[in-house]
């Protein structure tokens, strides 16, 4: 009996094509028109607007499934924030990574004060369900206030040089920000960056910390989990 490709209800394209388009968009910094061209080269005729709808519909869902599957993060959290221009207005992207460079969460806010820092820290604790052993931040005083009010029992180190992991994790965001010619709204930025951080990180293990064999194994595992979570395995 010939097996048929898995599909999503209400969509005429197989799940494998939809998930591949979402994967291309989030992992490689391509535009919707770039993804349209790549699919066209493979004989798949689909418009960039359809691809945009796929990414909106399935990107966040894929990211949630990958987030639930990821291993327990490390016990040292690096927190950092950078400015974003959203529809011409200044906003801030708050990001937390562990000592291995794995993104824990991001939050787009319009403030860079103690209230914003506490909101981000509470979001982290609610999402991860446990507390770290150490926080590492830059010199922003807002982190100190949030630490005293919420995680006073956790060690807190302040140094711009110790926080390179968090700062380096902003680079994919900067590339996408330039490519998309700025974000149009805080909601759109939050939705895209939350999905992109998880999907990009899942398929981009820290190559420089692994041997070639370890990297190939990690890459194969990432693909296997990705196929499971996006339901692209062949139907029986």
DRENVEX-459721 format. One record per residue: x, y, z of N, C-alpha, C in turn. Coordinates in pm, whole numbers, padded with zeros to 5 digits, always signed. Example, Ala and Ser with C-alpha at 12.3 -4.5 7.8 and 13.67 -1.06 7.14 Angstrom:
2
+01319-00569+00780+01230-00450+00780+01320-00330+00780+01285-00225+00708+01367-00106+00714+01290+00003+00787
END
This chain:
236
+00085-00121+00000+00000+00000+00000+00087+00125+00000+00061+00217-00091+00140+00339-00100+00099+00437+00009+00196+00484+00084+00165+00579+00191+00144+00717+00132+00059+00795+00200+00030+00931+00156+00094+01030+00253+00137+01146+00202+00197+01245+00291+00095+01298+00392+00143+01328+00513+00056+01386+00615+00013+01525+00572-00107+01563+00612-00160+01694+00576-00219+01761+00700-00235+01894+00691-00306+01969+00793-00450+01991+00745-00549+01973+00832-00689+01991+00790-00711+02130+00731-00773+02133+00613-00804+02260+00548-00695+02316+00461-00581+02248+00450-00470+02296+00369-00442+02195+00258-00429+02246+00136-00412+02155+00022-00269+02108+00005-00172+02183+00060-00033+02140+00050+00000+02042+00162+00085+01943+00135+00126+01849+00241+00194+01921+00356+00186+01860+00474+00249+01919+00592+00399+01935+00573+00461+01846+00498+00605+01853+00476+00644+01982+00406+00566+02025+00308+00597+02149+00236+00574+02269+00325+00464+02270+00398+00434+02384+00486+00541+02398+00593+00575+02288+00660+00675+02295+00766+00812+02332+00711+00843+02287+00588+00972+02321+00527+00979+02471+00498+00869+02529+00452+00866+02673+00425+00885+02752+00554+00817+02711+00661+00831+02778+00791+00974+02765+00842+01031+02647+00824+01170+02622+00866+01267+02712+00791+01252+02721+00660+01340+02806+00580+01333+02952+00625+01212+02999+00650+01194+03139+00685+01258+03173+00819+01244+03087+00918+01292+03118+01052+01440+03087+01073+01492+02989+01002+01630+02946+01029+01732+03023+00947+01697+03064+00826+01797+03120+00735+01783+03269+00708+01691+03336+00774+01680+03480+00755+01633+03520+00617+01552+03436+00554+01502+03464+00420+01374+03547+00426+01344+03616+00318+01216+03684+00306+01113+03584+00254+00986+03624+00260+00880+03537+00207+00899+03515+00057+00945+03617-00014+00969+03603-00158+01088+03510-00185+01188+03512-00097+01300+03420-00112+01252+03275-00098+01168+03251+00003+01115+03116+00024+01029+03075-00095+00950+03169-00146+00868+03141-00264+00956+03097-00381+01069+03163-00401+01159+03130-00510+01222+02991-00492+01263+02962-00370+01323+02831-00343+01224+02717-00368+01099+02739-00326+00998+02636-00350+00967+02624-00499+00966+02737-00569+00938+02734-00712+01045+02655-00787+01170+02666-00743+01278+02591-00808+01257+02440-00794+01182+02401-00692+01152+02260-00669+01016+02221-00727+00959+02309-00807+00833+02279-00874+00709+02301-00789+00721+02376-00679+00608+02401-00589+00564+02546-00609+00449+02565-00666+00399+02699-00693+00311+02747-00579+00361+02844-00506+00288+02900-00392+00331+03046-00378+00239+03134-00342+00270+03276-00335+00335+03311-00202+00407+03423-00202+00471+03468-00078+00368+03503+00028+00250+03546-00012+00145+03577+00086+00097+03450+00155+00085+03341+00080+00048+03213+00141+00155+03168+00240+00281+03186+00203+00391+03150+00294+00384+03235+00420+00352+03363+00405+00338+03450+00523+00228+03398+00616+00117+03355+00558+00008+03300+00638+00050+03170+00707+00127+03088+00637+00177+02965+00699+00264+02997+00820+00352+03095+00805+00443+03129+00914+00367+03186+01034+00265+03265+01006+00183+03318+01115+00106+03207+01185+00051+03116+01106-00033+03010+01160+00048+02904+01234+00157+02860+01173+00228+02744+01225+00358+02776+01299+00416+02893+01275+00544+02925+01338+00537+02921+01490+00438+02991+01547+00425+02993+01693+00392+02855+01749+00311+02779+01675+00274+02645+01721+00395+02553+01720+00476+02557+01614+00598+02477+01610+00691+02515+01725+00705+02646+01749+00795+02692+01856+00748+02643+01993+00617+02644+02018+00564+02596+02146+00595+02447+02164+00580+02370+02060+00607+02226+02069+00755+02200+02094+00841+02275+02026+00985+02258+02048+01025+02303+02187+00961+02409+02237+00992+02458+02371+00958+02354+02477+00847+02285+02461+00809+02182+02558+00904+02063+02553+00967+02041+02439+01054+01925+02420+01199+01952+02461+01237+02076+02471+01378+02107+02496+01422+02055+02633+01549+02022+02649+01599+01977+02779+01599+02091+02881+01612+02054+03006+01615+02154+03113+01732+02249+03092+01706+02382+03092+01815+02478+03069+01917+02475+03183+02029+02543+03160+02132+02552+03261+02088+02637+03379+02170+02638+03484+02132+02706+03608+02190+02847+03619+02257+02894+03515+02305+03033+03511+02233+03105+03398+02164+03212+03432+02087+03286+03333+02154+03420+03304+02172+03448+03177+02227+03576+03132+02113+03660+03075+02093+03779+03129+01985+03867+03086+02043+03991+03020+01979+04033+02913+02025+04152+02842+01909+04211+02765+01921+04337+02728+01816+04402+02650+01880+04493+02545+01815+04502+02430+01860+04591+02323+01739+04669+02272+01766+04782+02211+01655+04861+02160+01607+04807+02027+01479+04825+02001+01417+04791+01873+01338+04911+01825+01341+04936+01696+01253+05034+01638+01127+04963+01589+01015+04992+01650+00888+04929+01613+00796+05038+01561+00769+05034+01430+00688+05137+01365+00740+05277+01396+00872+05291+01396+00935+05420+01418+00952+05460+01563+00901+05380+01658+00911+05413+01799+01009+05320+01870+01074+05373+01973+01176+05298+02045+01112+05199+02142+01149+05071+02129+01108+04966+02222+01234+04888+02262+01216+04795+02354+01330+04717+02402+01299+04568+02396+01396+04493+02348+01385+04348+02343+01465+04292+02460+01394+04233+02555+01456+04169+02671+01477+04021+02638+01597+03972+02665+01630+03834+02629+01706+03767+02744+01678+03638+02764+01750+03559+02863+01802+03433+02796+01928+03400+02820+01988+03276+02772+02057+03208+02889+02079+03076+02877+02155+03008+02982+02303+03009+02948+02384+02943+03033+02529+02948+03011+02574+02876+02885+02484+02798+02826+02516+02729+02701+02471+02808+02578+02412+02925+02601+02367+03007+02490+02227+02975+02441+02155+02886+02511+02019+02851+02472+01924+02962+02515+01844+03012+02420+01751+03120+02451+01638+03065+02539+01616+03129+02653+01511+03087+02746+01379+03156+02716+01385+03285+02686+01263+03359+02653+01302+03498+02608+01207+03565+02541+01225+03705+02502+01096+03779+02532+01107+03910+02548+00988+03993+02573+01013+04132+02517+00921+04179+02433+00928+04314+02377+00849+04408+02468+00913+04514+02515+00848+04611+02603+00886+04752+02560+00805+04847+02602+00833+04987+02565+00908+05063+02673+00952+04994+02778+01026+05056+02886+01152+04977+02918+01244+05044+02985+01371+04982+03025+01397+05012+03172+01290+05003+03251+01298+05038+03392+01280+04915+03480+01270+04939+03613+01259+04828+03708+01130+04749+03687+01022+04818+03655+00895+04749+03632+00907+04652+03515+00972+04697+03408+00991+04611+03292+01081+04493+03326+01188+04516+03403+01278+04408+03442+01206+04305+03527+01123+04350+03621+01049+04255+03705+00946+04178+03624+00882+04244+03529+00785+04175+03444+00853+04063+03365+00971+04092+03313+01043+03991+03235+01089+03876+03324+01138+03906+03444+01184+03800+03533+01068+03711+03578+00953+03769+03605+00836+03690+03642+00792+03600+03527+00801+03652+03405+00766+03571+03288+00859+03451+03276+00989+03474+03299+01086+03366+03293+01055+03257+03395+01030+03297+03519+01006+03201+03625+00877+03124+03601+00775+03190+03548+00648+03122+03520+00664+03021+03407+00747+03055+03309+00761+02968+03194+00851+02848+03220+00952+02864+03307+01048+02757+03329+01023+02676+03456+00941+02728+03547+00897+02653+03665+01009+02620+03763+01123+02687+03755+01226+02667+03856+01317+02789+03856+01402+02798+03959+01487+02916+03975+01632+02882+03943+01706+02980+03891+01847+02956+03861+01932+02966+03987+02059+02931+03975+02153+02949+04084+02226+03083+04074+02230+03138+03952+02302+03264+03934+02243+03343+03820+02234+03474+03837+02196+03567+03732+02318+03648+03691+02334+03671+03562+02442+03754+03510+02379+03862+03423+02405+03988+03457+02347+04099+03382+02455+04204+03358+02418+04303+03276+02504+04419+03257+02482+04515+03373+02522+04640+03357+02515+04735+03467+02384+04806+03486+02279+04770+03412+02151+04838+03426+02095+04817+03567+02065+04926+03638+02021+04918+03777+01886+04848+03791+01806+04850+03686+01675+04786+03692+01685+04638+03725+01791+04573+03678+01809+04431+03710+01830+04410+03859+01904+04502+03921+01928+04490+04064+01799+04499+04144+01710+04591+04104+01581+04604+04172+01499+04477+04155+01492+04426+04032+01416+04304+04006+01475+04186+04084+01607+04180+04091+01672+04070+04165+01637+04076+04313+01643+04193+04373+01613+04206+04516+01468+04173+04547+01377+04210+04457+01235+04191+04483+01187+04049+04454+01251+03981+04360+01198+03853+04312+01292+03736+04339+01422+03755+04319+01517+03644+04333+01633+03683+04424+01602+03738+04540+01708+03787+04628+01799+03675+04679+01751+03551+04680+01831+03439+04729+01928+03385+04623+01917+03435+04500+02001+03389+04389+02121+03483+04374+02238+03427+04349+02357+03509+04327+02340+03595+04202+02389+03718+04210+02375+03811+04099+02511+03871+04066+02558+03847+03944+02683+03905+03897+02652+04013+03794+02721+04125+03805+02702+04235+03712+02833+04264+03641+02835+04242+03510+02955+04267+03432+02921+04265+03284+02967+04364+03213+02942+04367+03069+03023+04261+02997+03133+04217+03058+03219+04119+02993+03171+03976+03016+03100+03952+03126+03048+03818+03152+02920+03790+03076+02863+03895+03016+02730+03880+02955+02735+03869+02803+02849+03826+02749+02861+03816+02604+02763+03716+02544+02727+03611+02618+02635+03511+02565+02501+03574+02530+02449+03657+02620+02321+03722+02593+02335+03824+02480+02443+03899+02480+02462+04001+02377+02477+03937+02239+02552+03827+02232+02571+03760+02103+02441+03700+02051+02352+03662+02141+02226+03599+02097+02134+03699+02028+02166+03829+02037+02084+03929+01967+02117+03938+01818+02228+03880+01774+02272+03898+01636+02171+03849+01533+02111+03729+01548+02009+03688+01451+01892+03785+01443+01856+03843+01558+01746+03940+01560+01783+04065+01480+01906+04111+01497+01950+04229+01423+01948+04203+01272+01991+04085+01232+01988+04054+01088+01845+04052+01035+01754+03992+01110+01615+03988+01066+01551+04126+01069+01589+04208+01165+01535+04343+01173+01572+04424+01049+01697+04411+01006+01740+04481+00885+01669+04424+00761+01656+04293+00757+01597+04229+00640+01449+04262+00626+01377+04272+00739+01233+04300+00734+01204+04450+00730+01308+04534+00735+01291+04680+00735+01204+04725+00852+01240+04679+00969+01177+04714+01097+01046+04639+01117+01009+04628+01244+00884+04563+01279+00771+04665+01280+00651+04618+01250+00538+04709+01233+00462+04736+01361+00468+04645+01459+00396+04663+01586+00465+04578+01693+00450+04616+01821+00508+04533+01929+00454+04390+01927+00326+04374+01898+00267+04239+01894+00330+04155+01784+00350+04216+01667+00412+04143+01557+00555+04106+01590+00630+04199+01652+00768+04172+01690+00776+04060+01793+00688+04064+01893+00687+03961+01996+00654+03825+01937+00554+03821+01852+00511+03694+01793+00621+03633+01708+00680+03714+01622+00784+03660+01533+00910+03623+01610+00958+03711+01698+01084+03687+01766+01076+03569+01862+00959+03548+01924+00943+03431+02012+00956+03303+01932+00892+03299+01815+00900+03180+01731+01040+03162+01674+01096+03272+01625+01226+03264+01560+01336+03221+01657+01331+03271+01781+01433+03235+01879+01434+03085+01907+01315+03026+01919+01307+02884+01950+01343+02798+01829+01285+02829+01711+01310+02748+01592+01456+02760+01547+01506+02882+01542+01645+02905+01503+01740+02833+01598+01716+02848+01729+01805+02786+01827+01802+02635+01822+01685+02579+01794+01672+02433+01790+01757+02373+01679+01760+02440+01564+01833+02386+01449+01974+02442+01436+02017+02523+01534+02150+02581+01529+02226+02548+01658+02265+02422+01679+02344+02389+01797+02477+02463+01794+02537+02478+01911+02661+02556+01921+02778+02475+01864+02798+02492+01734+02893+02411+01657+03035+02418+01713+03078+02533+01759+03216+02549+01801+03247+02476+01932+03143+02428+02002+03164+02355+02127+03161+02204+02105+03145+02158+01981+03128+02016+01953+03233+01966+01855+03257+01836+01862+03335+01773+01757+03245+01757+01634+03305+01720+01522+03225+01703+01400+03120+01594+01419+03158+01484+01485+03063+01374+01506+02950+01417+01599+02984+01489+01704+02881+01537+01798+02786+01632+01729+02840+01718+01643+02754+01812+01571+02660+01739+01477+02709+01640+01406+02622+01564+01315+02512+01492+01392+02547+01437+01509+02446+01370+01591+02341+01470+01641+02387+01588+01686+02294+01690+01735+02205+01740+01622+02262+01755+01505+02184+01801+01390+02079+01698+01350+02117+01571+01348+02022+01465+01314+01909+01458+01417+01944+01474+01544+01842+01472+01649+01746+01590+01633+01800+01707+01600+01716+01826+01580+01618+01804+01465+01666+01746+01357+01577+01718+01243+01470+01616+01281+01510+01513+01355+01414+01409+01395+01303+01467+01483+01342+01547+01581+01243+01610+01669+01157+01708+01591+01219+01782+01499+01143+01876+01417+01036+01807+01335+01071+01693+01277+00972+01618+01199+00859+01567+01287+00893+01522+01406+00791+01472+01498+00695+01584+01539+00749+01700+01569+00666+01808+01622+00588+01881+01515+00630+01868+01388+00556+01933+01281+00472+01833+01201+00469+01710+01248+00382+01607+01189+00409+01583+01041+00536+01580+01000+00566+01560+00859+00608+01416+00830+00601+01328+00931+00630+01189+00901+00521+01133+00810+00558+01036+00734+00463+00978+00639+00351+00905+00711+00229+00923+00660+00116+00854+00721+00122+00706+00688+00069+00623+00777+00072+00478+00756-00029+00442+00648
END
